[in-house]
Amino acid sequence: MCREKPEKLRVTNQSQVPVENKEDDSILVVKKVNFMAFICHTINVAAQLKKKSDRIKTIVQAAGTFLNIRDIKADQIHALLATNEVGETDNQDEG
């Protein structure tokens, strides 16, 4: 009856990451100041943009700049969000 905990974004010191996980690309270790800069930049810039695709591009670019996430592209995120939104709409219709 052991439930798995959902994955969470955890801001931590690099020294707290277990050695075997330091090369795991699913774990993000980032300085707190960079994380806060990413959030502030994203809020300030995305609020000014009208098109969803422009907001996604801006957020992905900021993730590359502040969080060193360079292997994910805006079109991947756009496609993922489009797929999830369709699923959410379908689920709402059932309820």
C-alpha positions as CSV (number, residue, x, y, z in Angstrom):
1,M,0.0,0.0,0.0
2,C,2.9,2.3,-0.6
3,R,2.0,5.3,-2.8
4,E,4.5,6.9,-5.0
5,K,5.0,10.5,-4.4
6,P,4.5,12.8,-7.5
7,E,7.5,14.4,-9.0
8,K,8.1,17.9,-7.7
9,L,10.4,20.7,-8.6
10,R,12.7,21.1,-5.7
11,V,15.2,23.9,-5.2
12,T,18.1,22.5,-3.4
13,N,21.8,22.8,-3.0
14,Q,23.8,20.7,-5.5
15,S,25.5,19.0,-2.6
16,Q,22.1,17.7,-1.5
17,V,21.5,15.8,-4.8
18,P,22.5,12.1,-4.5
19,V,25.7,11.3,-6.4
20,E,23.9,8.8,-8.7
21,N,21.4,11.4,-9.7
22,K,23.8,14.3,-10.7
23,E,23.8,13.3,-14.4
24,D,20.0,12.5,-14.5
25,D,18.5,15.0,-16.9
26,S,15.1,14.7,-15.1
27,I,16.5,16.5,-12.1
28,L,17.0,20.2,-12.2
29,V,19.5,21.8,-9.8
30,V,19.4,25.5,-10.0
31,K,20.5,28.4,-7.8
32,K,17.7,30.1,-6.0
33,V,18.5,33.5,-7.5
34,N,18.3,32.0,-11.0
35,F,15.0,30.4,-10.2
36,M,13.6,33.7,-8.9
37,A,14.9,35.6,-11.9
38,F,13.3,33.1,-14.2
39,I,9.9,33.5,-12.4
40,C,10.1,37.3,-12.4
41,H,11.2,37.6,-16.0
42,T,8.5,35.2,-17.1
43,I,5.7,37.1,-15.3
44,N,6.9,40.5,-16.5
45,V,7.4,39.6,-20.1
46,A,4.6,37.1,-20.7
47,A,2.0,39.5,-19.3
48,Q,2.8,41.9,-22.1
49,L,2.4,39.3,-24.9
50,K,-0.9,38.6,-26.6
51,K,-0.3,35.4,-28.5
52,K,0.1,32.1,-26.7
53,S,2.9,30.9,-29.0
54,D,4.9,34.1,-28.2
55,R,4.4,33.5,-24.4
56,I,5.6,29.9,-24.8
57,K,8.7,31.0,-26.8
58,T,9.5,33.6,-24.2
59,I,9.2,31.1,-21.3
60,V,11.4,28.5,-23.1
61,Q,14.0,31.1,-23.9
62,A,14.0,32.3,-20.3
63,A,14.4,28.7,-19.1
64,G,17.5,28.4,-21.3
65,T,18.9,31.7,-20.0
66,F,18.1,31.4,-16.3
67,L,17.8,27.6,-15.7
68,N,20.2,26.2,-18.3
69,I,17.4,24.1,-19.9
70,R,18.4,24.1,-23.5
71,D,17.2,20.7,-24.8
72,I,13.5,21.6,-24.8
73,K,12.1,23.6,-27.7
74,A,9.0,25.8,-27.8
75,D,7.3,23.7,-30.4
76,Q,7.6,20.6,-28.0
77,I,5.9,22.6,-25.2
78,H,3.2,24.0,-27.5
79,A,2.4,20.4,-28.8
80,L,2.4,19.0,-25.2
81,L,0.0,21.8,-24.0
82,A,-2.3,21.3,-27.0
83,T,-2.5,17.6,-26.3
84,N,-3.2,18.1,-22.6
85,E,-5.8,20.9,-23.3
86,V,-7.7,18.6,-25.6
87,G,-7.7,15.8,-23.0
88,E,-8.9,18.3,-20.3
89,T,-11.7,19.5,-22.5
90,D,-12.8,15.9,-23.2
91,N,-12.8,15.1,-19.5
92,Q,-14.9,18.3,-18.6
93,D,-17.5,17.2,-21.1
94,E,-17.9,13.9,-19.4
95,G,-18.5,15.4,-16.0
